[in-house]
Amino acid sequence: MNDNRYELNKELAQMLKGGVIMDVTTPEQAKIAEEAGACAVMALERIPADIRAAGGVSRMSDPKMIKGIQEAVSIPVMAKCRIGHFAEAQILEAIEIDYIDESEVLSPADDVYHIDKTRFNVPFVCGAKDLGEALRRVNEGASMIRTKGEPGTGDVVQAVRHMRKMNQEIARLTSMREDELFQAAKELGVPYDLVQYVHENSRLPVVNFAAGGIATPADAALMMQLGAEGVFVGSGIFKSGDPKKRAAAIVKAVTNFNDATLLAELSEDLGEAMVGINEQEIGLLMAERGK
Amino acid sequence: MKIAVLSVQGAFIEHEKMLSLLGVQSFEIRQKRDLEQEFDGLILPGGESTVMGKLLKELDLFEPLEKKIKEGLPVLGTCAGLILLAEKLSNDANTYFGTLPVIVRRNAYGRQLGSFYTEEEVTGVGKIPMAFIRAPFVESAGADTEIIARVDGNIVGVKYHNQIGVSFHPEVTGCTRLHEYFLRTCQVHSKP
């Protein structure tokens, strides 16, 4: 991957900012998402809530299913591969996916190494719980980051925790003396130049979205006010009573995340939200996969 | 001078940064009440045109902005912004403002693997860096529409009265020259 390609890949994420990326499992759902104002869709066979319920090993989706979704919509199409599974990523690149999510939602294929994303021309988004994870993924070639949150739960608490943690660590680096950055790089387990970038720019070197447990317009507004540059909504939409209406409401909530009057209107009559599971009730913490 | 930047989705902050580098005041349009102030020009940024088109309508921004553009408000549309201005799209039944007499092909270079950088001449601007990201291009332009840039024979920049449309992203390359060109149009327009 040459430098230009990496810049272009980071810039595609910039174009997605202020938008909502929605999980879809069929071309029909993809169309509903696009019409509701999704800025991209994530094509996958089962949404995280169902992956969680079904248990077992969860893998990359059938390329045919992904192609069906690519044909159905004109917005960017993303798809997930397992952590460390570079062969799945090669397959997704071969079908010209717009973004690969090396995702903890699927069963990890490698419990030590992430994919060397610098070897690919297509862009990657990766999950992170804190600044160290985020910068390690960027160092491996990720051109976009999202908080891990806890997928498939409809519980926003972990996305909030991860976003706050990341922001606190960014603020800490920003306020450091320059001669303290070497030690910070060592503690975070990341290269010095990335630490220096954060110190100088008070932000990650790539776009940062919120993901994992966002189910309502208010959840989306909360994450945007905490500094997310956009949101992923997985199970929250197609596990709810009225997906079309909820999807459109979340899109508008992300655009006007600071306007409580509008948010109140958007939150009316959305039908049933996904039932959700509290973090104490789940056996599997997907966010603990891949650090 | 004050420039409004449509900020419902996409790379609007990048445009604000370019304007701020040039010492020009800007503000964000996210909803109808943001239109209450006066402004000398409008930027429609890069992002997803389907999302912006839908939000323009649902947030009641479409008609007031359409009216202003038709009355001659200078406007710069980049990538998705060009799509919003186009009179017709060759591979999509939707149209948005439709004030710029061009036929535009969406995603004309294919998916993200087709995205690229280049440098090319823009009439009245000079040679500038261009980032094409899942970009459209202009298939044909009306007789009164000036073609200001081509890449590999394809039309990637047009000007029609006070409307400038480009299929690349001048907001991400760090080069402010296209913005300066747009601001000159705004300046001429705002002088009585």
HADDOCK unambig.tbl for C-alpha pairs under 7 A between the chains (distance, minus, plus):
assign (segid A and resid 8 and name CA) (segid B and resid 115 and name CA) 6.92 0.50 0.50
assign (segid A and resid 8 and name CA) (segid B and resid 133 and name CA) 6.79 0.50 0.50
assign (segid A and resid 12 and name CA) (segid B and resid 133 and name CA) 6.37 0.50 0.50
assign (segid A and resid 14 and name CA) (segid B and resid 10 and name CA) 6.84 0.50 0.50
assign (segid A and resid 14 and name CA) (segid B and resid 11 and name CA) 5.78 0.50 0.50
assign (segid A and resid 15 and name CA) (segid B and resid 10 and name CA) 4.63 0.50 0.50
assign (segid A and resid 15 and name CA) (segid B and resid 11 and name CA) 5.11 0.50 0.50
assign (segid A and resid 15 and name CA) (segid B and resid 46 and name CA) 6.00 0.50 0.50
assign (segid A and resid 15 and name CA) (segid B and resid 47 and name CA) 4.34 0.50 0.50
assign (segid A and resid 16 and name CA) (segid B and resid 10 and name CA) 5.52 0.50 0.50
assign (segid A and resid 16 and name CA) (segid B and resid 47 and name CA) 6.00 0.50 0.50
assign (segid A and resid 17 and name CA) (segid B and resid 9 and name CA) 6.34 0.50 0.50
assign (segid A and resid 17 and name CA) (segid B and resid 10 and name CA) 5.03 0.50 0.50
assign (segid A and resid 17 and name CA) (segid B and resid 11 and name CA) 6.52 0.50 0.50
assign (segid A and resid 18 and name CA) (segid B and resid 9 and name CA) 4.64 0.50 0.50
assign (segid A and resid 18 and name CA) (segid B and resid 10 and name CA) 5.86 0.50 0.50
assign (segid A and resid 19 and name CA) (segid B and resid 9 and name CA) 5.78 0.50 0.50
assign (segid A and resid 37 and name CA) (segid B and resid 50 and name CA) 6.74 0.50 0.50
assign (segid A and resid 37 and name CA) (segid B and resid 51 and name CA) 4.60 0.50 0.50
assign (segid A and resid 37 and name CA) (segid B and resid 54 and name CA) 6.66 0.50 0.50
assign (segid A and resid 38 and name CA) (segid B and resid 51 and name CA) 6.57 0.50 0.50
assign (segid A and resid 39 and name CA) (segid B and resid 48 and name CA) 5.87 0.50 0.50
assign (segid A and resid 39 and name CA) (segid B and resid 51 and name CA) 6.20 0.50 0.50
assign (segid A and resid 96 and name CA) (segid B and resid 111 and name CA) 6.76 0.50 0.50
assign (segid A and resid 96 and name CA) (segid B and resid 113 and name CA) 6.69 0.50 0.50
assign (segid A and resid 98 and name CA) (segid B and resid 111 and name CA) 6.20 0.50 0.50
assign (segid A and resid 98 and name CA) (segid B and resid 112 and name CA) 5.12 0.50 0.50
assign (segid A and resid 121 and name CA) (segid B and resid 113 and name CA) 6.86 0.50 0.50
assign (segid A and resid 122 and name CA) (segid B and resid 112 and name CA) 6.97 0.50 0.50
assign (segid A and resid 122 and name CA) (segid B and resid 113 and name CA) 6.26 0.50 0.50
assign (segid A and resid 255 and name CA) (segid B and resid 8 and name CA) 5.27 0.50 0.50
assign (segid A and resid 255 and name CA) (segid B and resid 9 and name CA) 6.58 0.50 0.50
assign (segid A and resid 255 and name CA) (segid B and resid 30 and name CA) 6.80 0.50 0.50
assign (segid A and resid 256 and name CA) (segid B and resid 30 and name CA) 6.64 0.50 0.50
